[in-house]
Each structure stands twice: as structure tokens, then as C-alpha cells.
Amino acid sequence: MFNKIFIANRGEIACRVIRACREMGIRSVAAYSDADARALHTRMADEAAHVGASAPRESYLNIQRVIGAAKQTGCQAIHPGYGFLSENAHFAQAVAEAGLVFIGPPANAIRAMGSKTAAREMMQNAGVPVVPGINLDDGVHRLSSLEYPLLVKAAAGGGGRGMRVANNANELAEAIASAKHEAQTAFGDDRVYVEQYVLNPRHIEIQILADAHGDVLHLFERECSIQRRHQKVIEESPSPFLTPDLRQKMTAAAVAAARAAGYVNAGTVEFIVAPDGAFYFLEMNTRLQVEHPVTEMVTGVDLVQAQIRIAAGETLNQIFPQKVESASRGWPLTQRGHAIECRITAEDAANGFLPALGRITRMSEPAPAPGVRVDSGYAVGDEVTMFYDSLLAKLIIHAPTRPQAISQMRRALAEYKMEGVTTNIEFLRDVLAHDAFAKGQTTTGFIAEYFANWQPGGLADEAASAPDAEAICQNPWRQKNRFRLGVADGSWAVAAPRQPARAAKNRAAPVAHHTTGPVTAPMPGLVRQVNASAGDAVTRGQTLAVMEAMKMEVRITAPGDGVVKFVLCEAGAVVEKGRVLFEIE
């Protein structure tokens, strides 16, 4: 077993790995950038090593600096967490060549699953069902074999980046161009492919573990259908949708997928599931997932410790000595009770889930109780910066039944307090309180359908079920605390909130629109590019600039037809929310 592990990550996952190491008697070394010099994970670890400047490409994504720091501190292995270099085959190979152990799958398996198009072909050969689709390199003319709506996806994508929905040919051309641009920016690879868009699907994934001796097991499913921008918000296990027969078919397909890839260590096989129960391979995440705690809660298996033990050469028989020796070669693992995870993020849910920055001035986690777990990466006084993901913490609940888990989660969210930075806690409370969620009617379009124009106070939930929702919206005096008083031109006016009507399920990525006058920054962040100059004629909706913060890209658009009078920003500038970027006449 290793005596010291380098953690090439930050935030809550770094803290999670540190705790696992401590329980196993292994010393931990935390990587940190300039922005994370006093972050929680650096304070928790036995040692901390500086790996570069705040920008990820200069620190957490810098392979040579990460490996150099691991070797300099005397580590035998590197745990990549998730994100950053966790699914980088070149990194896994470089770690091995440096004489260290990569706590994850071999580089070949990462490479095989890293290209979505190559993975699709491998799954088809292994008998795993895939969504009908085509690789654009094979010729755009083959699109005629598919029906709208279509989904454009980055071949090297992940985390919802490089994905666009197209409902017709005109939208498809724009979707391909936009997806290629975002994919190039996010992954350095602009290849995209197109597949049939499955309407009203669920996102269900299977957790697997595989050792280096040919054994593979599954640890059941997680349902991750509650999403925004193709990124998960709430996860649970078991899925309220799966029947025992469908569960058996999907877990068998996941094990077959892992075997086909020559997989070792922890991984997740993701599927989309149609309303009729048909399921299709989506992708394989060759790393630990953010939502792994729900599996830990229902199975009792510590997945991080299992990762470390497999990387050290142990077999599944050693990790699970209670294995049932029979023709089925099965392990007596079961799902006990029900677990739900809510991601606590620094986002403004009332404003398109735009990133929110700031310093945490006060934080109070839910009161300890059986089945309540908080995996956090921040403490009071910590700064939430624009450089990294918006995830602050994860709240996980385990209870005997799903209704009990929902009730306990609502109580815990009500007790969770955080000040100094805007979070999605109140939004999560409203989702958990929604009747459709209680009934298990969760699809990937859930948020777009029921909470498209959510505002604090639960209006979206009320409007979704009230028979006179339209009348309530038109009458601000009936909206309880749902209106505000503002000053415009020296006179008082009542400003009604945005219409809480249900939106189309295929909601595009957020676009920053403005009313009239100056065009301002909708969030704090980096101005990545400026597309307009003084004197340019622009039309309503035309992209003036692109901003980025917390791995999210937002287009700043013209509020109407006109001429650019002033450009008050430049590429590379960091601006605060509300900063005037353009003046349009």
C-alpha cells in the first residue's frame, strides 16, 4: 500500500480524498494554485505543494508541474479527483512513465472512452445499444437518415460543454458552428457528431469497479435527470423509474462496456433512457463521479478507498472478501434504502444559473442526524473565485424510503445557510418540494419545464400547479413577495417578475440579453473575446462579446438594432457584474 498520495485537484473532492487517505493511514499532499493558497483542502492535507498560477492551465492542468510536485514531495501515487486532468490519457501515461501510480484507469482505457465517436463504435461492437447518429467526418449528407430534433455533441466533450439541440436545418447549421467553437475552446478539439435527440429522456448511470485481474462488478444505478445546461444538479439512488428487469439489463450492459474497454478502477457508464424503457449508451466517465456519495450511501462501499486499493494492486476478492463463490461470480452487494444528493453551487438560479463570486462570510451546515452527510470544499472566510467550478459542497441524505429521503433533504436544505456568495440552496428546496419530483416524474427537461423562470419565494412551484397561474402573473399584488419597488426617471413603479410559464424542454445555453441603454456584464468574469468595434452596425441578438467564469461561457448580445458608440472592455479583462461593456445607439 502507498504511504503518501498526491492529490491533483482542489475543492470538495480533494477534501474527500484526504479523508479517505487519513482513514487508511496514508499521508496526503494537496496541490494548490495561487488562488487556493489558503483553501480548505490545503489546510486539511498533511502537506501542500504549489503548482502554479490561478488559471487552471498554469496549475491544475499543467502536467509537468503536477508530476514534478508529486515526485518532489515523495509521493508514490497521484489521485486526479474529477475534472482537470482526471480523464487525460496523456497525463495518465506521463504519471506511469514518471514511475508513479495513477489512481484511475490505464491510459488506453481513457483514450478509448475519451472520443465519444470511438466509444460509440466500441459499444456497438460489444452489443451495447447506442443512440442513432453519425460522425460528421463521414459526410453531412448522411444527416438525412436522422429526424429532428437532433443533438450536436463534441467528440471530446464532457460536462455539458459543446452540446447544442437543433429543431430544424437552420438551427442545425448554427448549432454545429457553435458547438465546434465551444469544443475547441474547452477541449482543444473541435470535432463534433450528431445523434438523434431522445425526447423526454432520463439520465441514468451505472457505477462499476474493475480490478487489474479481469473482474468487474457494478454497484447499481444513479438517476441524474435533474440538470441545467446538461449538467447535473440532483442525483439519487435507486432510480424511481427502473424495474428489476430493466435494472438487470442496464447493469449487464455497463459491465459489458467496461470489459470491452479493458477498464480498471472506478468508472461510470452513462445511459439515456426513453419513456418506454429503451436505453442507450451515452458515454463512459473514466473517473470518480461528483455524485459517487449516493452510491456509497446505499451500498456501504467507500469508492475512494476502493480506488486506492485497486491502484495498489488489490483484487475485488480482497476488497470484498464476502464474495459469493458460485457460477454467477456475484458479490452480495445490495441497495439499502434511498439516497439523494444536492449540489450546492455558487450560482444565481434566478438569473440563468450565472456564476456568483464572493467571500463566504457565514456558513451553517445542517444539524447532524442519521443519514445526513456534507462533502464541502469551502469554509467561512474562503474566497469563491472565477477560475474554477461553481461547486461549493454536496449535501447527501440517506433514509429508508424515497419519501423519507425527500423530507429529510428539505429539512436539511432549510438549515443550510451560506452568506457572502449567492447559492442555489433555495432553488433546490423548491425542486424538492415540487409535486412532479415527489412522484418521480424526473426527466432531463425537468428544470426547463417547471422552473424556467424561477425566482426566490417558490413562485415557479406555485405557478406550475395553480389553475389561475396566468392571472397571478399578470396581477403583481397577488404575488405575495413576488414584486419589488424601483425608481425609474424619478417616479415609483411596480416591476412584475418574469413570466413563470413553462419553457421548451430543449433549452439552449444561457444568452445574456439586455433591455435598453448600456450593455452590462451579467456576471463577474473574464471577457474572453470582443466581437464588435466602435462604429459597427449591429442587430438585435448579435453577439458583441463572450464572457467566461467558472467554466461557463455566456454570450453578450445587442439589445436591439443600432450602432456601437463605445466599446468599454477588452479581451482578457476581468470585470465585475454590472460593469458597462458597450454603449449602443
Salt bridges, closest charged atoms under 4 A:
GLU12 OE2 - LYS394 NZ 3.18
ASP34 OD1 - HIS50 NE2 2.60
ASP36 OD2 - ARG10 NE 2.61
GLU47 OE2 - LYS4 NZ 2.65
GLU47 OE2 - ARG27 NH2 3.57
GLU87 OE1 - ARG287 NE 2.88
ASP138 OD2 - ARG142 NH1 3.43
GLU182 OE2 - ARG161 NE 2.90
GLU182 OE1 - ARG164 NH1 2.68
ASP189 OD2 - ARG191 NH2 2.70
ASP190 OD2 - LYS180 NZ 3.69
GLU195 OE1 - ARG120 NH1 3.28
GLU195 OE2 - LYS153 NZ 3.50
GLU205 OE1 - HIS203 NE2 3.84
GLU205 OE2 - ARG222 NE 2.79
GLU205 OE1 - LYS232 NZ 2.76
ASP215 OD2 - LYS323 NZ 3.74
ASP215 OD1 - ARG329 NH2 2.91
GLU221 OE1 - ARG247 NE 2.89
GLU223 OE2 - ARG202 NH1 2.78
GLU235 OE2 - ARG343 NE 2.69
GLU236 OE1 - HIS338 NE2 2.73
GLU236 OE1 - ARG402 NE 2.70
ASP245 OD2 - LYS249 NZ 3.31
GLU270 OE1 - HIS203 NE2 2.98
GLU270 OE2 - LYS232 NZ 2.88
GLU283 OE1 - LYS116 NZ 3.39
GLU291 OE2 - LYS232 NZ 2.69
GLU291 OE1 - ARG343 NH2 2.85
GLU296 OE2 - ARG16 NH2 2.69
GLU296 OE1 - HIS292 NE2 3.87
GLU296 OE1 - ARG373 NH1 2.91
ASP302 OD1 - ARG16 NH2 3.00
GLU314 OE1 - ARG309 NE 2.77
GLU347 OE2 - ARG228 NH2 2.65
GLU347 OE2 - ARG229 NH2 3.56
ASP348 OD2 - LYS577 NZ 3.79
ASP375 OD2 - ARG373 NH2 2.94
ASP382 OD1 - ARG43 NH1 3.37
GLU383 OE1 - ARG359 NH2 3.01
GLU415 OE1 - ARG411 NH1 2.78
GLU419 OE2 - ARG362 NH1 3.17
ASP435 OD2 - LYS439 NZ 2.97
GLU449 OE2 - ARG502 NH1 3.34
GLU449 OE1 - LYS505 NZ 2.58
ASP461 OD1 - HIS434 NE2 3.85
GLU462 OE2 - LYS480 NZ 3.93
ASP468 OD2 - ARG478 NH2 2.88
GLU548 OE2 - ARG528 NE 3.83
GLU553 OE1 - ARG528 NH2 2.52
GLU585 OE2 - LYS565 NZ 3.68
